[in-house]
Amino acid sequence: MSDVDGRWECTVSAPMGEQSFVLTVQSSGASFTGRAEGNIGAMDVEGDVTDNVLAWPMRVPKPMPITLNCEATITGDTLAGTVGAGFFGTFPISGTRMA
């Protein structure tokens, strides 16, 4: 099991308010698969793993359809990084590993 694997309780600090979701990660070499579930809906995700850094696109249907470009660094039981939302800007993401 990789240090990035597990369930992560995440929060994105966006202009329309904090958006929370649970990110499940299962890595395999230089990639991962998983699921994101929260008030944005539920969706399968997949992305890249480089050391302790995850990078993945997340296609959300609401409040409007958009592809978010996410990157997060895992340090122990914390996750921190950014979510790029195209012309809307870039927002911080943070999270903690769920027991």
Beta strands, then each sheet from edge to edge (+ up, - down):
strand 1: 6-14
strand 2: 17-28
strand 3: 31-38
strand 4: 41-50
strand 5: 53-60
strand 6: 66-75
strand 7: 78-84
strand 8: 90-97
sheet 1: 1+ 2- 3+ 4- 5+ 6- 7+ 8- 1+
end
